[in-house]
């Protein structure tokens, strides 16, 4: 059967809307840029991914516990973390169109254009200049100089009429309490969930009786006032993160970092993501964040190119030391066995739940030629599929409806199932193919005689006749033995 993988993000955007996975937020008012809502199928898919992550962290490790910290945090947290001072992007405005751009990205696009024209030497030279920005006059000034020197034009208006480059903080600011107004009591929406873990390090240590090495896991919303916020749920202004901070003795950090990087790649494969669509890209030493000793991206081959889905970082003792400094509270660990005190190092695994959901959708999407027609199918891992079983009476006849309803009732407790009696069987199968439903069960008149039904498999469209009594076992077996094609 000729098969085609996903070749454009637009196809996922349309399928998501048409089938109820993901909608633009506030759609009836024209939408809100870079904010999205999950529909009936999307919320199931996202929650299945989240539950899988949570289980793989907490239930599968006897030394990882969870927390659920609030979105609002004391403003000092963001001073200590470095976000107030350093969570900035260098931006430049086109005076004519009033559009704002990331200065470094404009230069990167320009470099790509030079390469496309075969001007590799020029591109290499410019890349070198870009890589060393901040070492001449300052970050903003150096970027501005490159844009002037190369006469880079605004992508949309084509104008060469720029403001200066300015740093733009990505945190959303709001006011806390009814009487607050000024900047003194400004509070931020958290730009990452990690800090909610660090500030609870002592609370967890004192109450959960954990010993190093141990981890704290958390899933929650994060907010970033991203300037370049396109590409669907890949880059949003409100999104969800799944983060785990693993506290280790300094000296054991490198080994732990390697272990976590490997185990996180395995997790992605276990979601059913095809191996050839995954890769690990270590950050070169000179590109590491100031607090990091090692970092790598786990990337997926999206239709928009290879992009980060997850980051694994060795954050050293940076965060705990900073919180100790800013809060005045000790953030050390006393090792009873070795009778020594130290500030633990932290290995972080940080993945965006929305970006991960997008990866799962993109990897599962296929178009197949079937009898001169195109079948769109999501070959999702059955454990992630929003609906596990579609149950159809062949036609709307009470005897068939009765048996189909009975099967629905029996399976409902174990699986998310869907009863559907509208349209032809072929149409009902195709609807479930697009929803990623791995099994469909059709009740016909023969089945009333011998208590059997037809089970149809989403991936190869093969059909088997099984006894109603064995149906749950067959589905359970199919869930367990599924492999990505
Ligand atoms: P990128 O530069 O690719 O946006 P980042 O390096 O800023 O990512 P981190 O701060 O390490 O990302 O955040 C960890 C994870 O959170 C990312 O790997 C990504 O999956 C997710 N993430 C970060 N920003 C966004 C966003 N604006 N929208 C959706 N997911 C995001």
Boltz pocket constraint, residues with backbone or C-beta under 6 A from the ligand:
constraints:
  - pocket:
      binder: B
      contacts: [[A, 192], [A, 224], [A, 226], [A, 233], [A, 234], [A, 235], [A, 236], [A, 237], [A, 239], [A, 240], [A, 241], [A, 308], [A, 309], [A, 310], [A, 311], [A, 350], [A, 351], [A, 352], [A, 353], [A, 354], [A, 355], [A, 356]]
      max_distance: 6.0
